[in-house]
Amino acid sequence: VGRKAYLFAGSHQAAEMAAAMYSFMASCKKNKINEFDWLKDVFERIQSHKQKDLYQLLPSNWEEYQPK
């Protein structure tokens, strides 16, 4: 599905961003995480996260590092 759709992404950079989002959503599904909840939480917390701690926001680590 992706390869042909990326031809119409507008630019190479836009196609790379779309591919990254597909990967994040697939990772959420693999880890049985609601994609909307994950994305909403990441958008809310990403500005306050240190660069070295961004791995905590990846779908595979997200539930472990939820604020209590």
C-alpha positions in Angstrom: 0.0 0.0 0.0 2.7 2.4 1.0 5.0 2.4 -2.0 2.5 3.7 -4.5 0.9 6.1 -2.0 4.3 7.7 -1.2 4.6 8.8 -4.9 1.8 11.3 -4.1 3.1 12.5 -0.8 4.3 15.8 -2.2 8.0 15.5 -1.5 10.6 13.0 -0.4 10.5 14.4 3.1 6.7 14.1 3.4 7.0 10.5 2.2 9.6 9.8 4.9 7.3 11.4 7.6 4.3 9.3 6.4 6.4 6.1 6.5 7.5 7.0 10.1 3.9 7.5 11.2 2.9 4.2 9.6 5.7 2.6 11.6 4.6 4.2 14.9 1.0 3.1 14.3 2.1 -0.5 13.5 4.2 -0.5 16.6 1.2 0.6 18.7 -0.9 -2.2 17.2 1.9 -4.8 17.9 2.1 -3.7 21.5 -1.7 -3.6 21.9 -1.8 0.2 22.5 -4.6 2.5 21.4 -3.0 4.6 18.7 -5.0 7.8 19.5 -4.2 7.6 23.2 -0.5 7.1 22.5 -0.3 9.9 20.0 -2.2 12.3 22.2 0.0 11.6 25.2 3.2 11.9 23.2 2.1 15.3 21.8 1.3 16.5 25.4 4.6 15.3 26.9 7.2 15.6 24.2 8.1 19.2 24.8 8.9 18.6 28.5 11.0 15.4 27.8 14.7 15.6 27.7 16.2 14.4 24.4 18.0 11.5 26.1 14.7 10.2 27.5 12.7 10.3 24.3 12.9 6.5 24.0 10.4 6.4 26.9 7.7 7.7 24.5 8.2 5.0 21.9 5.2 2.6 21.7 7.2 -0.3 23.0 8.2 1.6 26.2 5.2 3.9 26.6 3.1 2.0 29.1 6.2 1.4 31.3 6.9 5.1 31.6 3.4 6.5 32.1 3.2 9.1 34.8 1.6 7.7 37.9 
